[in-house]
Amino acid sequence: MDSLQHQIALTLLPHIGPVTAKSLTNYCGSATAVFKASKRELLKIPGIGAAALHYIQRPEALLLAEKEMRFLE
């Protein structure tokens, strides 16, 4: 199951546009799985390089997504 927080976080990542986000979710199965994937798994995905990987593996996007969700409540 995809969490809303992970879906929002994926849209907030620098170096990740809508096409790359779709590629990530298609490859991993869900936005949640993107954030749980290993570095090795992510680097196999076309269009994912060191810069994108750096932002996926940092917690800031998830924290910002959580803040957005609290704001919407």
Backbone as XML, in Angstrom:
<?xml version="1.0"?>
<chain id="A" units="angstrom">
  <residue number="1" name="MET">
    <atom name="N" x="0.839" y="-1.190" z="0.000"/>
    <atom name="CA" x="0.000" y="0.000" z="0.000"/>
    <atom name="C" x="0.877" y="1.243" z="0.000"/>
  </residue>
  <residue number="2" name="ASP">
    <atom name="N" x="0.495" y="2.218" z="-0.781"/>
    <atom name="CA" x="1.230" y="3.459" z="-0.910"/>
    <atom name="C" x="0.732" y="4.457" z="0.129"/>
  </residue>
  <residue number="3" name="SER">
    <atom name="N" x="1.639" y="5.015" z="0.904"/>
    <atom name="CA" x="1.207" y="6.027" z="1.858"/>
    <atom name="C" x="1.185" y="7.394" z="1.178"/>
  </residue>
  <residue number="4" name="LEU">
    <atom name="N" x="0.251" y="8.201" z="1.589"/>
    <atom name="CA" x="0.128" y="9.554" z="1.049"/>
    <atom name="C" x="1.397" y="10.351" z="1.325"/>
  </residue>
  <residue number="5" name="GLN">
    <atom name="N" x="1.969" y="10.155" z="2.494"/>
    <atom name="CA" x="3.201" y="10.871" z="2.834"/>
    <atom name="C" x="4.304" y="10.565" z="1.826"/>
  </residue>
  <residue number="6" name="HIS">
    <atom name="N" x="4.454" y="9.318" z="1.449"/>
    <atom name="CA" x="5.497" y="8.953" z="0.484"/>
    <atom name="C" x="5.186" y="9.503" z="-0.906"/>
  </residue>
  <residue number="7" name="GLN">
    <atom name="N" x="3.926" y="9.510" z="-1.278"/>
    <atom name="CA" x="3.534" y="10.067" z="-2.576"/>
    <atom name="C" x="3.858" y="11.562" z="-2.629"/>
  </residue>
  <residue number="8" name="ILE">
    <atom name="N" x="3.521" y="12.283" z="-1.568"/>
    <atom name="CA" x="3.811" y="13.719" z="-1.513"/>
    <atom name="C" x="5.318" y="13.941" z="-1.512"/>
  </residue>
  <residue number="9" name="ALA">
    <atom name="N" x="6.039" y="13.168" z="-0.714"/>
    <atom name="CA" x="7.494" y="13.315" z="-0.619"/>
    <atom name="C" x="8.157" y="13.137" z="-1.977"/>
  </residue>
  <residue number="10" name="LEU">
    <atom name="N" x="7.671" y="12.194" z="-2.751"/>
    <atom name="CA" x="8.249" y="11.949" z="-4.075"/>
    <atom name="C" x="8.122" y="13.182" z="-4.962"/>
  </residue>
  <residue number="11" name="THR">
    <atom name="N" x="7.037" y="13.916" z="-4.829"/>
    <atom name="CA" x="6.844" y="15.123" z="-5.647"/>
    <atom name="C" x="7.715" y="16.285" z="-5.176"/>
  </residue>
  <residue number="12" name="LEU">
    <atom name="N" x="8.234" y="16.204" z="-3.960"/>
    <atom name="CA" x="9.036" y="17.290" z="-3.400"/>
    <atom name="C" x="10.539" y="17.127" z="-3.631"/>
  </residue>
  <residue number="13" name="LEU">
    <atom name="N" x="10.938" y="16.002" z="-4.182"/>
    <atom name="CA" x="12.365" y="15.734" z="-4.353"/>
    <atom name="C" x="12.984" y="16.563" z="-5.476"/>
  </residue>
  <residue number="14" name="PRO">
    <atom name="N" x="14.081" y="17.270" z="-5.182"/>
    <atom name="CA" x="14.818" y="17.936" z="-6.259"/>
    <atom name="C" x="15.373" y="16.892" z="-7.229"/>
  </residue>
  <residue number="15" name="HIS">
    <atom name="N" x="15.516" y="17.255" z="-8.466"/>
    <atom name="CA" x="16.054" y="16.386" z="-9.520"/>
    <atom name="C" x="15.098" y="15.254" z="-9.905"/>
  </residue>
  <residue number="16" name="ILE">
    <atom name="N" x="13.869" y="15.274" z="-9.384"/>
    <atom name="CA" x="12.880" y="14.250" z="-9.718"/>
    <atom name="C" x="11.638" y="14.955" z="-10.265"/>
  </residue>
  <residue number="17" name="GLY">
    <atom name="N" x="11.452" y="14.848" z="-11.554"/>
    <atom name="CA" x="10.262" y="15.418" z="-12.178"/>
    <atom name="C" x="9.181" y="14.355" z="-12.288"/>
  </residue>
  <residue number="18" name="PRO">
    <atom name="N" x="8.062" y="14.702" z="-12.915"/>
    <atom name="CA" x="6.949" y="13.754" z="-13.010"/>
    <atom name="C" x="7.285" y="12.476" z="-13.785"/>
  </residue>
  <residue number="19" name="VAL">
    <atom name="N" x="8.073" y="12.583" z="-14.830"/>
    <atom name="CA" x="8.420" y="11.391" z="-15.619"/>
    <atom name="C" x="9.313" y="10.458" z="-14.794"/>
  </residue>
  <residue number="20" name="THR">
    <atom name="N" x="10.296" y="11.022" z="-14.126"/>
    <atom name="CA" x="11.193" y="10.208" z="-13.302"/>
    <atom name="C" x="10.450" y="9.623" z="-12.112"/>
  </residue>
  <residue number="21" name="ALA">
    <atom name="N" x="9.548" y="10.393" z="-11.512"/>
    <atom name="CA" x="8.749" y="9.884" z="-10.391"/>
    <atom name="C" x="7.910" y="8.694" z="-10.837"/>
  </residue>
  <residue number="22" name="LYS">
    <atom name="N" x="7.319" y="8.789" z="-12.008"/>
    <atom name="CA" x="6.516" y="7.687" z="-12.547"/>
    <atom name="C" x="7.401" y="6.462" z="-12.804"/>
  </residue>
  <residue number="23" name="SER">
    <atom name="N" x="8.589" y="6.696" z="-13.342"/>
    <atom name="CA" x="9.530" y="5.609" z="-13.581"/>
    <atom name="C" x="9.916" y="4.931" z="-12.268"/>
  </residue>
  <residue number="24" name="LEU">
    <atom name="N" x="10.180" y="5.727" z="-11.251"/>
    <atom name="CA" x="10.537" y="5.188" z="-9.942"/>
    <atom name="C" x="9.417" y="4.325" z="-9.371"/>
  </residue>
  <residue number="25" name="THR">
    <atom name="N" x="8.193" y="4.831" z="-9.406"/>
    <atom name="CA" x="7.078" y="4.073" z="-8.836"/>
    <atom name="C" x="6.768" y="2.827" z="-9.666"/>
  </residue>
  <residue number="26" name="ASN">
    <atom name="N" x="6.908" y="2.935" z="-10.979"/>
    <atom name="CA" x="6.690" y="1.751" z="-11.816"/>
    <atom name="C" x="7.731" y="0.677" z="-11.516"/>
  </residue>
  <residue number="27" name="TYR">
    <atom name="N" x="8.971" y="1.080" z="-11.395"/>
    <atom name="CA" x="10.049" y="0.126" z="-11.154"/>
    <atom name="C" x="9.960" y="-0.488" z="-9.757"/>
  </residue>
  <residue number="28" name="CYS">
    <atom name="N" x="9.705" y="0.365" z="-8.757"/>
    <atom name="CA" x="9.701" y="-0.106" z="-7.364"/>
    <atom name="C" x="8.355" y="-0.664" z="-6.924"/>
  </residue>
  <residue number="29" name="GLY">
    <atom name="N" x="7.288" y="-0.276" z="-7.605"/>
    <atom name="CA" x="5.966" y="-0.774" z="-7.252"/>
    <atom name="C" x="5.087" y="0.220" z="-6.527"/>
  </residue>
  <residue number="30" name="SER">
    <atom name="N" x="5.690" y="1.178" z="-5.836"/>
    <atom name="CA" x="4.931" y="2.204" z="-5.123"/>
    <atom name="C" x="5.884" y="3.304" z="-4.670"/>
  </residue>
  <residue number="31" name="ALA">
    <atom name="N" x="5.304" y="4.428" z="-4.277"/>
    <atom name="CA" x="6.132" y="5.523" z="-3.755"/>
    <atom name="C" x="6.802" y="5.098" z="-2.448"/>
  </residue>
  <residue number="32" name="THR">
    <atom name="N" x="6.086" y="4.355" z="-1.638"/>
    <atom name="CA" x="6.667" y="3.865" z="-0.384"/>
    <atom name="C" x="7.882" y="2.994" z="-0.656"/>
  </residue>
  <residue number="33" name="ALA">
    <atom name="N" x="7.775" y="2.129" z="-1.644"/>
    <atom name="CA" x="8.879" y="1.222" z="-1.989"/>
    <atom name="C" x="10.091" y="1.983" z="-2.511"/>
  </residue>
  <residue number="34" name="VAL">
    <atom name="N" x="9.862" y="3.130" z="-3.148"/>
    <atom name="CA" x="10.979" y="3.944" z="-3.633"/>
    <atom name="C" x="11.878" y="4.331" z="-2.464"/>
  </residue>
  <residue number="35" name="PHE">
    <atom name="N" x="11.260" y="4.764" z="-1.367"/>
    <atom name="CA" x="12.042" y="5.215" z="-0.211"/>
    <atom name="C" x="12.650" y="4.068" z="0.588"/>
  </residue>
  <residue number="36" name="LYS">
    <atom name="N" x="12.179" y="2.856" z="0.346"/>
    <atom name="CA" x="12.732" y="1.683" z="1.032"/>
    <atom name="C" x="13.750" y="0.941" z="0.165"/>
  </residue>
  <residue number="37" name="ALA">
    <atom name="N" x="13.839" y="1.299" z="-1.104"/>
    <atom name="CA" x="14.741" y="0.605" z="-2.027"/>
    <atom name="C" x="16.203" y="0.884" z="-1.676"/>
  </residue>
  <residue number="38" name="SER">
    <atom name="N" x="17.038" y="-0.068" z="-1.994"/>
    <atom name="CA" x="18.474" y="0.093" z="-1.748"/>
    <atom name="C" x="19.097" y="0.995" z="-2.812"/>
  </residue>
  <residue number="39" name="LYS">
    <atom name="N" x="20.271" y="1.480" z="-2.502"/>
    <atom name="CA" x="21.021" y="2.299" z="-3.452"/>
    <atom name="C" x="21.241" y="1.531" z="-4.753"/>
  </residue>
  <residue number="40" name="ARG">
    <atom name="N" x="21.604" y="0.282" z="-4.650"/>
    <atom name="CA" x="21.858" y="-0.555" z="-5.822"/>
    <atom name="C" x="20.605" y="-0.692" z="-6.693"/>
  </residue>
  <residue number="41" name="GLU">
    <atom name="N" x="19.460" y="-0.924" z="-6.061"/>
    <atom name="CA" x="18.203" y="-1.050" z="-6.809"/>
    <atom name="C" x="17.863" y="0.246" z="-7.538"/>
  </residue>
  <residue number="42" name="LEU">
    <atom name="N" x="18.010" y="1.363" z="-6.840"/>
    <atom name="CA" x="17.654" y="2.655" z="-7.429"/>
    <atom name="C" x="18.562" y="3.032" z="-8.590"/>
  </residue>
  <residue number="43" name="LEU">
    <atom name="N" x="19.828" y="2.716" z="-8.479"/>
    <atom name="CA" x="20.767" y="3.073" z="-9.543"/>
    <atom name="C" x="20.545" y="2.266" z="-10.824"/>
  </residue>
  <residue number="44" name="LYS">
    <atom name="N" x="19.795" y="1.172" z="-10.756"/>
    <atom name="CA" x="19.458" y="0.393" z="-11.942"/>
    <atom name="C" x="18.357" y="1.053" z="-12.769"/>
  </residue>
  <residue number="45" name="ILE">
    <atom name="N" x="17.657" y="2.002" z="-12.176"/>
    <atom name="CA" x="16.522" y="2.638" z="-12.843"/>
    <atom name="C" x="17.035" y="3.700" z="-13.804"/>
  </residue>
  <residue number="46" name="PRO">
    <atom name="N" x="16.626" y="3.647" z="-15.069"/>
    <atom name="CA" x="17.062" y="4.673" z="-16.035"/>
    <atom name="C" x="16.686" y="6.076" z="-15.555"/>
  </residue>
  <residue number="47" name="GLY">
    <atom name="N" x="17.650" y="6.978" z="-15.653"/>
    <atom name="CA" x="17.413" y="8.364" z="-15.265"/>
    <atom name="C" x="17.747" y="8.674" z="-13.819"/>
  </residue>
  <residue number="48" name="ILE">
    <atom name="N" x="18.096" y="7.648" z="-13.050"/>
    <atom name="CA" x="18.451" y="7.868" z="-11.652"/>
    <atom name="C" x="19.970" y="7.857" z="-11.522"/>
  </residue>
  <residue number="49" name="GLY">
    <atom name="N" x="20.487" y="8.993" z="-11.146"/>
    <atom name="CA" x="21.921" y="9.123" z="-10.952"/>
    <atom name="C" x="22.224" y="9.490" z="-9.512"/>
  </residue>
  <residue number="50" name="ALA">
    <atom name="N" x="23.447" y="9.894" z="-9.285"/>
    <atom name="CA" x="23.903" y="10.193" z="-7.932"/>
    <atom name="C" x="23.121" y="11.335" z="-7.290"/>
  </residue>
  <residue number="51" name="ALA">
    <atom name="N" x="22.802" y="12.381" z="-8.063"/>
    <atom name="CA" x="22.090" y="13.536" z="-7.495"/>
    <atom name="C" x="20.689" y="13.129" z="-7.031"/>
  </residue>
  <residue number="52" name="ALA">
    <atom name="N" x="19.950" y="12.427" z="-7.879"/>
    <atom name="CA" x="18.604" y="11.993" z="-7.507"/>
    <atom name="C" x="18.667" y="11.034" z="-6.324"/>
  </residue>
  <residue number="53" name="LEU">
    <atom name="N" x="19.592" y="10.113" z="-6.366"/>
    <atom name="CA" x="19.745" y="9.141" z="-5.293"/>
    <atom name="C" x="20.005" y="9.833" z="-3.961"/>
  </residue>
  <residue number="54" name="HIS">
    <atom name="N" x="20.831" y="10.856" z="-3.988"/>
    <atom name="CA" x="21.147" y="11.622" z="-2.777"/>
    <atom name="C" x="19.872" y="12.137" z="-2.116"/>
  </residue>
  <residue number="55" name="TYR">
    <atom name="N" x="18.973" y="12.704" z="-2.897"/>
    <atom name="CA" x="17.749" y="13.277" z="-2.343"/>
    <atom name="C" x="16.740" y="12.212" z="-1.925"/>
  </residue>
  <residue number="56" name="ILE">
    <atom name="N" x="16.692" y="11.104" z="-2.624"/>
    <atom name="CA" x="15.769" y="10.026" z="-2.251"/>
    <atom name="C" x="16.139" y="9.462" z="-0.885"/>
  </residue>
  <residue number="57" name="GLN">
    <atom name="N" x="17.418" y="9.365" z="-0.615"/>
    <atom name="CA" x="17.876" y="8.726" z="0.614"/>
    <atom name="C" x="17.928" y="9.662" z="1.825"/>
  </residue>
  <residue number="58" name="ARG">
    <atom name="N" x="17.647" y="10.928" z="1.627"/>
    <atom name="CA" x="17.648" y="11.872" z="2.752"/>
    <atom name="C" x="16.234" y="11.977" z="3.326"/>
  </residue>
  <residue number="59" name="PRO">
    <atom name="N" x="16.091" y="12.226" z="4.625"/>
    <atom name="CA" x="14.762" y="12.252" z="5.245"/>
    <atom name="C" x="13.978" y="13.556" z="5.051"/>
  </residue>
  <residue number="60" name="GLU">
    <atom name="N" x="14.599" y="14.582" z="4.493"/>
    <atom name="CA" x="13.950" y="15.889" z="4.420"/>
    <atom name="C" x="12.625" y="15.874" z="3.657"/>
  </residue>
  <residue number="61" name="ALA">
    <atom name="N" x="12.567" y="15.162" z="2.546"/>
    <atom name="CA" x="11.331" y="15.131" z="1.749"/>
    <atom name="C" x="10.192" y="14.506" z="2.547"/>
  </residue>
  <residue number="62" name="LEU">
    <atom name="N" x="10.479" y="13.455" z="3.286"/>
    <atom name="CA" x="9.439" y="12.825" z="4.103"/>
    <atom name="C" x="8.987" y="13.762" z="5.221"/>
  </residue>
  <residue number="63" name="LEU">
    <atom name="N" x="9.915" y="14.496" z="5.798"/>
    <atom name="CA" x="9.557" y="15.447" z="6.855"/>
    <atom name="C" x="8.718" y="16.599" z="6.298"/>
  </residue>
  <residue number="64" name="LEU">
    <atom name="N" x="9.082" y="17.092" z="5.121"/>
    <atom name="CA" x="8.283" y="18.152" z="4.490"/>
    <atom name="C" x="6.897" y="17.647" z="4.117"/>
  </residue>
  <residue number="65" name="ALA">
    <atom name="N" x="6.806" y="16.430" z="3.653"/>
    <atom name="CA" x="5.510" y="15.848" z="3.299"/>
    <atom name="C" x="4.634" y="15.717" z="4.542"/>
  </residue>
  <residue number="66" name="GLU">
    <atom name="N" x="5.237" y="15.318" z="5.636"/>
    <atom name="CA" x="4.492" y="15.213" z="6.891"/>
    <atom name="C" x="3.967" y="16.589" z="7.317"/>
  </residue>
  <residue number="67" name="LYS">
    <atom name="N" x="4.794" y="17.592" z="7.164"/>
    <atom name="CA" x="4.390" y="18.962" z="7.493"/>
    <atom name="C" x="3.221" y="19.407" z="6.610"/>
  </residue>
  <residue number="68" name="GLU">
    <atom name="N" x="3.274" y="19.095" z="5.328"/>
    <atom name="CA" x="2.185" y="19.428" z="4.400"/>
    <atom name="C" x="0.887" y="18.738" z="4.810"/>
  </residue>
  <residue number="69" name="MET">
    <atom name="N" x="0.995" y="17.483" z="5.210"/>
    <atom name="CA" x="-0.197" y="16.738" z="5.623"/>
    <atom name="C" x="-0.811" y="17.333" z="6.885"/>
  </residue>
  <residue number="70" name="ARG">
    <atom name="N" x="0.033" y="17.746" z="7.834"/>
    <atom name="CA" x="-0.491" y="18.387" z="9.064"/>
    <atom name="C" x="-1.180" y="19.697" z="8.719"/>
  </residue>
  <residue number="71" name="PHE">
    <atom name="N" x="-0.618" y="20.448" z="7.782"/>
    <atom name="CA" x="-1.201" y="21.719" z="7.370"/>
    <atom name="C" x="-2.600" y="21.501" z="6.762"/>
  </residue>
  <residue number="72" name="LEU">
    <atom name="N" x="-2.765" y="20.418" z="6.007"/>
    <atom name="CA" x="-4.033" y="20.144" z="5.338"/>
    <atom name="C" x="-5.125" y="19.629" z="6.271"/>
  </residue>
  <residue number="73" name="GLU">
    <atom name="N" x="-4.751" y="19.172" z="7.456"/>
    <atom name="CA" x="-5.750" y="18.628" z="8.394"/>
    <atom name="C" x="-6.634" y="19.717" z="8.970"/>
  </residue>
</chain>
